Amino acid sequence: MPSPGRLCRGDQMGRGPYEKCGFIRDTSLPPNRKITETFEIPFPYKDVKKENEIVRNILSKEIEINFELWYVPFGETTGPLSQWNMLWHKVTKKVTIE
C-alpha cells in the first residue's frame, strides 16, 4: 500500500483515496477476544530554569485515574438517541511515583 503524504490530516484529498485513509486505527471490540490498549497519562509538571538548564518539577506524585467504558450504539452522547447508551465498566485507580 502506498504511504499517504498527508498522514490522514486535514480535509483535502491527496492524489487518490489512499492519501486520505492510509492509517486507520482499529478501535473495535471483537467478541470473545481480549483487547489491550495503551494510554499515556502525564503527571502534572512545571518546567523551571535552574542556572543554565531546564529542570522538570513534578507538581503531584499521586494522581487519580477514572476510566469508563461506554457502549454508544448511535454515536450520540447527548440528544434523543443517547438514551440507549450503556456504561459497561468503571474503574478508579490511584497511581503514585517515587
C-alpha positions as CSV (number, residue, x, y, z in Angstrom):
1,M,0.0,0.0,0.0
2,P,1.4,3.5,-0.8
3,S,2.3,5.7,2.2
4,P,-0.1,8.7,2.5
5,G,1.6,12.0,2.1
6,R,-0.8,14.0,4.3
7,L,-0.9,11.3,7.1
8,C,-4.7,11.4,7.2
9,R,-4.7,15.0,8.4
10,G,-6.9,17.8,7.1
11,D,-9.9,17.6,4.8
12,Q,-8.2,17.7,1.4
13,M,-7.9,14.6,-0.7
14,G,-4.5,13.8,-2.0
15,R,-3.6,12.0,-5.2
16,G,-6.1,9.3,-4.5
17,P,-8.3,7.8,-1.8
18,Y,-5.3,6.1,-0.2
19,E,-3.9,9.5,0.7
20,K,-6.9,10.2,2.9
21,C,-7.3,6.9,4.7
22,G,-3.9,5.3,4.8
23,F,-3.7,4.9,8.6
24,I,-6.9,3.9,10.4
25,R,-6.7,2.7,14.0
26,D,-8.8,-0.4,14.8
27,T,-10.9,0.5,17.9
28,S,-13.4,-2.3,17.7
29,L,-14.2,-4.7,20.4
30,P,-14.5,-8.2,18.9
31,P,-16.4,-10.8,20.8
32,N,-14.5,-13.4,22.9
33,R,-11.2,-11.7,22.4
34,K,-9.2,-9.8,24.9
35,I,-8.1,-6.3,23.7
36,T,-5.2,-4.4,25.3
37,E,-5.0,-0.6,24.9
38,T,-2.1,1.6,26.0
39,F,-2.7,5.2,27.2
40,E,0.0,7.7,28.2
41,I,-1.3,9.9,31.1
42,P,1.3,12.6,32.1
43,F,1.6,13.7,35.6
44,P,1.2,17.4,36.1
45,Y,4.6,19.2,35.9
46,K,6.2,22.6,35.5
47,D,9.5,23.3,33.7
48,V,11.8,25.5,35.9
49,K,15.0,27.1,34.7
50,K,17.9,26.5,37.1
51,E,21.2,28.0,36.2
52,N,21.6,27.2,32.5
53,E,19.4,24.2,32.2
54,I,15.7,23.5,32.4
55,V,14.5,21.1,35.1
56,R,11.1,19.5,35.2
57,N,9.4,19.6,38.6
58,I,6.5,17.1,39.2
59,L,3.7,19.0,40.9
60,S,2.0,16.0,42.3
61,K,3.4,12.5,42.9
62,E,-0.1,11.0,43.2
63,I,-2.8,11.0,40.6
64,E,-6.3,9.5,40.5
65,I,-7.4,8.0,37.2
66,N,-11.0,7.4,36.3
67,F,-11.8,5.0,33.5
68,E,-15.2,4.4,31.9
69,L,-16.1,2.1,29.1
70,W,-19.4,3.1,27.4
71,Y,-21.4,1.4,24.7
72,V,-22.7,4.2,22.4
73,P,-24.6,2.5,19.6
74,F,-25.7,5.6,17.7
75,G,-22.7,7.8,18.4
76,E,-24.5,10.5,20.4
77,T,-23.6,11.4,23.9
78,T,-26.5,14.0,24.1
79,G,-29.8,14.1,22.3
80,P,-32.7,11.7,21.9
81,L,-30.6,8.7,20.8
82,S,-28.3,8.9,23.9
83,Q,-31.0,7.0,25.9
84,W,-29.6,3.7,24.5
85,N,-26.0,4.4,25.8
86,M,-24.8,2.0,28.5
87,L,-22.0,2.1,30.9
88,W,-20.2,-1.3,30.7
89,H,-17.3,-0.9,33.1
90,K,-15.9,1.8,35.5
91,V,-12.6,1.7,37.3
92,T,-11.0,4.3,39.6
93,K,-7.3,3.9,40.4
94,K,-4.7,5.9,42.4
95,V,-1.2,5.9,40.8
96,T,1.9,7.1,42.6
97,I,5.5,7.7,41.5
98,E,8.6,7.8,43.7
